[in-house]
Amino acid sequence: MQLNDSLENFDPVATAQKGTYWQPFTSSRVLQANPVPRTLVSAKGAYYQTLDGHKVFDTLSGLWCTPLGHAHPLIGEAIQKQFEKLDFSPSFQLTHSGALFLAQRIADMAPEGMNHVFFTNSGSEAVDTALKVALGYHRIKGAANRFRMIGRERGYHGVGFGGMSVGGILSNRKMFAAGMMPGVDHLRHTYDPAHMAFTRGQSTWGADRVEDLERLVALHDASTIAAVIVEPVQGSTGVIVPPLGYLKRLREICTKHGILLIFDEVITGFGRMGAPFASQRFDVKPDIITFAKAITNGIVPMGGVIVTDEIYKTFMTGPQSAIEFCHGYTYSGHPLAAAVGHVVLDIMESEGLFERVKELEPVLEDAAHSLKGIPHIADIRNIGLTAAVELKPAEEGAGVRGAAVFEEALKQGLLLRVTGDIISFGPPFISTEEELKSMMVTLGKVISEV
């Protein structure tokens, strides 16, 4: 039997109802009770189509990862050509032109002096790699006593044990507490609705929260701290925007105490802030950048870590034949992923999509903030081509209203990303102004109805 014949005779609803596919970050029993509207069958441009025939606007670019939309023909062509030429290449002790050239292109886009790229397959792997780089760097420098990592409350850094440890989202941590890394502490997050609700862009309040790092330095001693890791814009927790001056001061404190600064740009990298990286948007240079998602438009998994020249050169010691960094993945720099990465960067450049994001930013901002005053909306915030609408919890409990909005929005043509009662937006860069305005009009209608 041919594969297509098998799929034609396959019943996705029955299998979904049995829970055969145990899905990530999913309310499994809710999906099993009504899988039809949640089953996606096709995608084109900025839209998905569901099993029941609804066309829904992709308000979060998949999972922050498809800024070019879906089914771009040039990406399909690149995958086919690369498959026919070199479908897999071992990355241990061997290399290939696709990965080499992509690393060079990414380094050219990165902040000055960050010229070395280590490829992974996801954001989670990129974060764990970055933490290893930080530990290894200090050890080689003779400071193995620097082992502590400082994350931030409400931070999301993937689901590896390292990323989960430095992350600060309770639901991701509490079940796995026994596996957490030792020596991890957290800065306070920067969000306070009493001072920041309905702020457009960066708030003038809250930058002083960065002084938390000085408190942690005094508590632990700087000589024990290896790195601080933060998202320039906290995405998965619901678009928490850094206050004005916060990231610059964070850089100053890290430099003062010899602590490496890691920017997790898995969401913000490759255009979401209207620049190649958020570090450039905020004019703050970290020591390490993690990336993933948009580099391949979500088509083939890929992530990576960018480091400064100084960090890379520090590792290049010991015998000539030594493996300087004993770390990596079978699929690091995968030829198909690299081929897609090149096409994605080509498209972003040829279509001027970073500039497009800058043009769409005020459109999304105005459209989102036009919902202010609708009952049950507690806050609206935005920066770059991201926004969040936070709902007041229902009397029945947190997340109930958000879940109801998600279900009703599907019926009305919006595929939302809802975390608890926060609706996050990261629409495709190819979106039109009318699509962004319509997205928010529909959302306002849904919230009012629910």
Buried (B, 14 or more C-beta within 10 A) or exposed (E): EEEEEEEEEEEBBEEBBEEEEEEEEEEEEEBBEEBEBBBEEEBEBBBBBBBEEBEBBBBBBBBBBBBBBBEBEBBEEBBEEBEEEBEEBEBEEEEBEBBEEBBEBBBEBBBEEBBBBBBBBBBBBBBBBBBBBBBBBBBBEEBEEBBBBBBBBBBBBBBBBBBBBBBBBEEBBEEEEEEBBEBBBBBBBBBBEEEBBBBBEBBEBBBEBBBBBBEBBEEBEBEBBBBBBBBBBBBBBBBBBBBBBBBBBBBEBBEEBBBBBBBBBBBBBBBBBBBBBBBBBBEBBBBBBBBBBBBBBBBBBBBBBBBBEEBBEBBEEEEEEEEBBEBBBEBBBBBBBBBBBBBBBBBBEEEEBBEBBBEBBEBBBBBBBBBEEBEBBBBBBBBBBBBBBBBEBBEEEEBBBBBBBBBBBBEBBBBBBBBBBBBBBBBBBBBEBEBBBBBBEBBBBBBEEB
